[in-house]
Amino acid sequence: MLERLTDRVTGEVSAAVQRRAANRLPVLAIRLLEAGISLWRNNGWFRFDDSEISCSVQLYRWLQEARRANRSLVVIEVSIEHLLLTPDMIEGLVSPSSARRPDIRFTASDTGLSLECKRLLAPAVWHQDYVHKGMERFVTSAYGAGESLGLMVGYLQDVTVDACLPSINKYIAAHTAMGNPHQLSDDHAASYGTWYRSDHARSGDVPIHLSHVWINLN
């Protein structure tokens, strides 16, 4: 009987903790992202190579290390290459092969938010991809449907912030679903990189705020 009572109390506490974490997920996810990036920097930005997947696997590794090291963050679940399944996909009415896959997904209880990662190099095609294959997915609700926050990480490789920001904002301004009001603006600088912000009205969905952090892997 005591064992059953303990299990019930533990379950109730765990559920309550999860509910509180879900309510604070935007704050906790950004705190976890900051902590994970800092740990990766302390490890010398070690990675197999400069490919996006190699960088994102290391980011995922250090996010997991950061959540295990902090009791307030351990309630956040982190997954990599997360499948965003629709109800029709789950029912077997639509092929799951078309399911979107944000690079990293943070969840607490039934609440979640997505993180998309992109390499940033000097050629303009990388800046275009950041907008058309990154930001666009949030703006069109392919990612973050019904969610008010999304996260993006830019891996700066052999390029500076000053070379990327004007070019990326140019692609945002020219994008048919965005335009000038959607451009990135400064947020704050950190020891590992620079934070930007952008705000986006969406058709048929809640507006979404994107927090962008560009980390210097040069």
Buried (B, 14 or more C-beta within 10 A) or exposed (E): EEEEEEEEEEEEEEEEBBBBBBEBBBEBBBBBBBBBBBBBBEEEBEBEEEEBBEBBBBBBBBBBBBBEEBEEBBBBBBBBEBEBEBEEBEEEEBEEEEEBEBBBBBBBBEBBBBBBBBBBBBEBEBBBBBBBEBBBBBBBBEBBBEBEBBBBBBBBBEBEBEBBBEBBBBBBBEBEBBEEEBBBEEBEEBEBBBBBEBEBEBEEBEEBBBBBBBBBBE
